[in-house]
Amino acid sequence: MRESREDQAELKRAMEHTRARLESLFITLTGKETSQELVAIEEAVERFEAAVESAGGDLMVDEGPTRGAIQPDDPHFVLPQRQDGESVASYLDRMATATDRVRHRER
């Protein structure tokens, strides 16, 4: 089944929104990511943020727009950044590991 022009335009808008959100978090994007990869990264970020909030972290301090200017509450609460040349799969693995560390860290 072919997508309508409206469906294609909606998908394009959604992906632009997702890209903008990820870039606002200083996540490096190459422009070659598929829509599925962008969604997977966004979902990984949401899981990480939920874990940080559940552990008592402050997202505005730990990963907000002033990143680097303010010391994070806990270094484990800082959103991992994608390395130059890092594949999406590798980044998602590192995000999962970081999320697990936040969930299981001792208080």
C-alpha positions in Angstrom: 0.0 0.0 0.0 1.4 3.4 -1.0 1.5 6.3 1.4 -0.5 9.3 0.5 1.2 12.7 0.1 -0.4 13.8 3.4 1.0 10.7 5.2 4.5 11.4 3.8 4.3 15.1 4.8 3.2 14.1 8.3 6.0 11.6 8.6 8.5 14.3 7.4 7.2 16.8 10.0 7.4 14.2 12.8 11.0 13.3 11.8 12.0 17.0 11.7 10.5 17.4 15.2 12.4 14.3 16.4 15.7 15.5 14.8 15.3 19.0 16.4 14.6 17.5 19.9 17.6 15.2 19.7 19.9 18.0 18.4 18.6 20.2 21.3 20.1 17.6 23.6 23.4 17.8 21.7 23.0 14.4 20.2 25.1 14.2 17.0 23.1 13.2 14.0 24.6 12.5 10.6 21.5 13.0 8.5 21.7 9.4 7.3 19.6 8.0 10.1 16.4 6.3 9.1 13.1 7.3 10.6 13.1 4.1 12.6 16.6 4.9 13.9 15.5 8.4 14.9 12.5 7.0 16.8 14.7 4.4 18.5 17.2 7.1 19.7 14.3 9.2 20.9 12.8 6.3 22.8 16.2 5.5 24.3 16.5 9.1 25.5 13.0 9.0 27.0 13.9 5.8 28.9 17.1 7.4 30.2 15.3 10.6 31.2 12.6 8.5 33.0 15.3 6.6 34.9 17.1 9.9 35.9 13.9 11.4 37.1 13.0 8.2 39.0 16.4 8.3 40.7 15.8 11.9 41.8 17.9 13.6 39.1 17.1 17.1 37.6 17.1 17.0 33.8 17.5 20.7 33.6 20.8 20.5 35.5 22.0 17.2 34.2 21.2 17.6 30.5 19.6 20.9 30.0 20.6 23.7 27.6 23.3 25.0 30.0 25.1 21.7 29.9 28.7 22.2 30.8 28.0 25.4 32.7 26.5 23.7 35.7 27.9 20.7 37.5 25.5 17.7 37.2 23.9 16.3 40.3 25.5 13.0 39.5 27.7 12.1 36.5 25.6 9.0 35.9 22.6 11.4 35.1 24.3 13.0 32.1 22.9 11.9 28.8 25.6 9.9 26.9 26.6 11.7 23.7 27.0 9.9 20.4 30.6 9.8 19.3 31.7 10.8 15.8 31.3 7.9 13.5 29.4 5.8 16.0 26.7 3.7 14.6 23.1 4.0 15.8 23.2 0.4 17.1 26.3 1.1 19.1 24.9 4.3 20.5 21.7 2.5 21.5 23.7 -0.1 23.3 25.6 2.5 25.3 22.3 4.3 26.1 20.8 1.1 27.4 23.9 0.5 29.5 23.7 4.0 30.9 20.0 3.7 31.6 20.6 0.4 33.5 23.4 2.1 35.5 21.0 4.9 36.6 18.3 2.4 37.5 20.6 0.3 39.6 22.9 2.9 41.1 23.2 2.9 44.9 21.8 5.9 46.6 
